[in-house]
Structure formats: C-alpha cells, structure tokens
C-alpha cells in the first residue's frame, strides 16, 4: 500500500532539487500574485510580477493622507483595514501589500536599468529565504523575483521515465534552457514585458499559460546554476552565493523530501549521491568564484543581508528613481513644445469648459458637456494621424481629390479611471475600434503613480494609439502609460495623447521625455497646486463624472 | 459685396490691406481655372470673395477624409451615414460656435476662478425637409432639448421654381437665434425661400445661422448676395454638389 502511495505522490513531487524550494513556499508567495485592481480570474493578465513586495509598512498613513488628495477609493481604505480580499499579506510580523508598479524610468522618461541581483547556491541552501529577506528589508516598492526553475527543458518520453526513477539529472546545466533564460532576463533588464514559462513538474513540460512579468526597479534571479552561463553572469549587477554546509543541505533535503513529499530514504539518497552532490561539486561550487558576496548560513545571516540591502539602496539612488516632485518643479517659463496641439480656443470650447469647470454643475450636465468636448478632442486628435492623397469617383461623374487615413489600424488606450470617459467618443468616431486599458493610481503615501492593471490589444505595436486621460497635471501617469506603450514596442511617433485639460508643466514633462508623442488637449492651465491638481482646473474629473466625490463635498 | 477691409483704409492697417489686395488679385486669377481640388480656397480668399459671414469648417485632414468618404460612390450606405453623421456633428458644433455669448466667471472645485463664457438661451433649430432633417440628430446631440422647426420647400419639376409648401415653427421664433439646417446647396434657391419664410415669421436676418455641409460657389454667391447679414457655415465650397446626399442618407436611392 505504501508503495502505491509513494508512487502517486511522486508524480507531484519532482525528483528535482531546485524546484523544491518554490513548492514549499507556494502558500506564502501565492497571495502576492493578487492584484488589487483585478478580479481574481484575471490575475494572470495583470502586470504584477509574481513576487511583488512593496516593503514599506502600511499602517501609518491615515493622518498624513488628509493632506493629500481626498478620495473615497478602496485604495485609501485598505491601509487601515486588513481586509483579506485586498492584497495584504502578513509575514514575519510585518504587513506587506501588493501595490501597483511605481515608475521604472527617470524623469526624462528614459528607461532606467533595473538592478539585477543573482543568487546562486546548492540545493536547499536557502536561496529563496535569502531572496525574501532581501525583498523585505529592501523597502523598494516593486521587485521581480525570477526563478531558474521556470527554465527546465521539456523532457522527452525517455527522460520522463528516467525522472520517475530518480535517474534524470535535474542538477546538470543541460537540464536548463539557457537560451530562453538569457532572452527573458535581457528583456526584463530592458524593462520589457516578458512571458515566463511555467514548468509543470508532473508532465515535465511547459504549461500553455505563461506568467507575465515586467522589469522592476530590482530584479532578483535565483537558482542552482545562476552563475553557470557567462551571458547571464554579465547581466547580474550583484552576485550572491549562498554557502550552506553540505550536511545541513542534505539534512534539509531529506527532511523535506521524506516528511513533506512522502518519498523514501533510499530514493532520495540515491538521487543525492548520484546527481545532486556531483553536480554541486562540478558545476555549482566552482561558480562561487564569480560571487561578489558569499553568504554563509543563508537567510539567518542578518549582517550579510543588511550589507546587501545597503548596497542596493545606494545603487538605486544613483539611478535616479523619483518622479512626481521632480516633474512638478522643472520646466518653468519655457515656450510650449511643438508636439502640443491645442484645440482652437473658440468661444464654444470655452463655453463647454465653463460648464464642466463650474463646481455647481450637476453631474448630468457635467457628463453631457464633457462628452461634447471629448468628441471634439478626439476628432481633432484623429486629424493628426498621417493621411494620404486619394482620388475617388463620385455619383455625379466627376473625380474628387480627397484624403484618406494612411492606416486604419487605430486603437484607443484609456488611462483608468478618468480616461475611460473618453472611450465612448473614440468608439463613436472609429468603427469597431479596439480599446486597451491601463490602470494607474497615485500612491497616497509617496504621491507617485503606480501601475496596477494593463490590458492591451494583442499586436498593439502595429497600431496607431490614441492614449486618453481626461486631465493631465504633472504628467506622471501619462508618462507611465506612454512608457508602457513603448515597452510594448509601439513606436513613439504612433502615439497621440488626448485629454481635456492639461497643466503646462505636464505638457513640458511629457514633451521633454517623449518629443515624438503628439499631445492634444482642449485647454491648458498654468499651474498645479500642492495636491497636484490643475489650477483653475476642473476638480477630480473621474469623481465628478462617476459620482464618487468624497461625501464632505456635499 | 466684400465686407472685409476696404482698400482705401489708412494708417496702421495699410500693410494688411496691401496683402489683402494681393490675395484678392490672386483669387480672381484663380477663379479663371475651375477648381476641383479640396482646400483650394484659403480662409482669406473666402473672406474676400463672399464676405465675413460665410465661414468654412477648418479643413484638417480628418475633415478631408470625411468629405472624401461621403463623395465616394463606392462607399456603403452604413459607412456613408456613419461618416456623414460625424461631419454633421462637427458642422453643428461649429455653428453653435457662432452663437452670441457673454463672459461668465465660475468657481471650479479647486476654489479657483475660471474665466469662462455663457451662451444665451433662446435658440432653436429649423431643418429644411428632407435632407436638413439628417442634421437634426447632430443638433439634438449637442443641445438636448432644443426646439426644432421644419420647412418643406419643393421645387416645381418643370420650372425649377422653389416654393414653400409647409412650415412649422415655435411661436416665439422671432425672438430666437435660428440654426437653419440644410446640407447641400447647389443653387441656393431652396435656402432663399426658407430664409424668406423665416423673415416672414419675424426672424431678423442676422439672427439666422445656416448650417451646411456642401455648397457650390454659385449657391454661396446667391445666398450671400440675398442675405448679407445671415451667417453661413459650410464644410466645403466645390462646384459639384453631392446631390445624392439625401437619398443615400435616408436609403431611398
């Protein structure tokens, strides 16, 4: 009886060394995948990297928040209540929540290279523990954790059989798809979106579904053979080797495999002696020479982790991650850039603005008049796409020289929530247009924009994109959205940013960072206030349109 | 007919007028050749030619595309209506832009003052049956509860003489600004009749704004000569009018 049981369980528990770590911890890391803006079923599509740990403690801010934007969104509330549906996890007496993605580019909109940490070490040496300790102490809002386990090769039938009787060597460099690994890591380092394969240890193949990951400020890459490939080595900014005593590693492995996975002592020892141990000696231990830091005793070594964290902080500061305030304070008194296309300030546009800016306008009228204005903005935005001359035949029998748009491949992308209000107008002027959405919210504590959710048409790089946001103040959210589009290979000159109202500062920032992005707006206001609202402005457009103003405004 | 700057003006305007004369000369030259290309007339030429009350929708590429699609005989009906509605919306918005307004400061939710403006109430629309009715929805989309009157003008099959056979307006139309809607003008006779009816109902000429999509130079001249104080807005001046508009829009072709 015990034999059959063992065999069954063995299907689910790979005879692999490296995979074991992640299996153990799945219950800890799983909640980290949850994205606040997304329904559970849509988790896979969210930009959240699998391990997203904004490290700051969350329980302090309600008092400070009063000075910031006041709004009654769930994000404002989640800091005070530990509602399990919101993505708060507790680990090691700390509260960690999954936030959106903060800026991963500098204030000129240029991609800043993320800091890549490689963690190497033998099986069961505590690599994942070290990675987690680093993430926890790092105090940066966004970290991507990439495991080498994702890159196991797909096994053929014979190899599959070997794996079942503990004779396939999962610890040999040949077991990994190094080319794919290099490709994924390169893209992550460039800040691009990547699809990371999900390895199935039962079928020893890749799942059809992949994990979407983004480059973050910090990328941690861990695995038993992290330092094996010279190409990968070149990409690592910091190389950590976790050196744990072989006896302890064997003891951990035995405990884990026998007590948690129901495997027998003989099999585990056979695998260890025949493959794990020789591989360690031949391929893993020699790479210790590449390491910048060797961490003895793994995750318990607090001093080593503190040193690592300190170094990473210094590096991040040098790279200049910090956005909104820098934006708000630059570019004063400069002429407006050429990429700005302001609608003719006709009396009618001014009249529409009068309606929607007046604080006493009812929501019904607010919606009606903003829709009229949006329609004009969108019509104008369309005129900025390239056109070609054409000649058509008319029913009157004469030829008519006219123009047609060069490409009908146009799609709209709205920046949630306020940008969504412009979708209808785009649909009204372009038949069957595809609409993408990007959710960016301001972190109430840092004032920085954060990316929460992303859904874009599949081949967006082939499209001309109308990016929509109702108001642009500092331009931080719009810049993040443009950056996202660029990361999806949309050429800069194919993007038009359309909005109803912009602050001059926002226009300057965007135009400076992305000079080829056309900016369309119906009005330009000179200032923004300390809460990053445009003055005289329009108030919170989304709140007024959707009727979610904080109740004290009544 | 020209109500723009007169050539005999003096002082600081001398230079401007000089330019103006040159433009006028250029226009006259250009008139010799029949123009078929779109965008053939600059706003200055139009001003010189027809006076300040005839305005063209700003011709950007997008508008040019709309015109092209509407003109193209291979356009499907569904496309035709879709793009015609878009053009109508733009023309209506621009027509509303001609309405009188007064300054109006409002307080925004941020507590700052926005120096805006306010249109007067008491406007109404009048559509000339049948093709003018195609523009009613566009007007409704901009002014939800506006009153709309109608005029039916029929032209005699033999004499081509236009005559009004039906007219129904709001009672107080004489005290309102009137947006007269008629998309195609080839001779301008229909519009002349319609404006005459409006005047009989006490609407002053200067309170009428004519919203039009396609206008021939002949019609423009006729209407401008007859009613120099009426404002006219169109999207294109072209010698060939797309006379199939009403039929294709309503699907009776």
Interface residues (C-beta under 8 A of the other chain):
Chain A: X344 X346 X347 X348 X350 X351 X353 X354 X357 X358 X359 X360 X368 X372 X375 X376 X379 X380 X382 X383 X385 X387 X390 X392 X393 X394 X395 X396 X398 X399 X400 X401 X402 X403 X404 X405 X428 X429 X431 X529 X533 X534 X535 X536 X537 X538 X539 X540 X544 X553
Chain B: X36 X37 X38 X58 X60 X61 X62 X63 X64 X65 X67 X68 X69 X71 X72 X73 X74 X79 X82 X86 X89 X90 X93 X94 X96 X97 X99 X101 X104 X106 X107 X108 X109 X110 X112 X113 X114 X116 X117 X118 X119 X141 X142 X144 X240 X241 X242 X243 X244
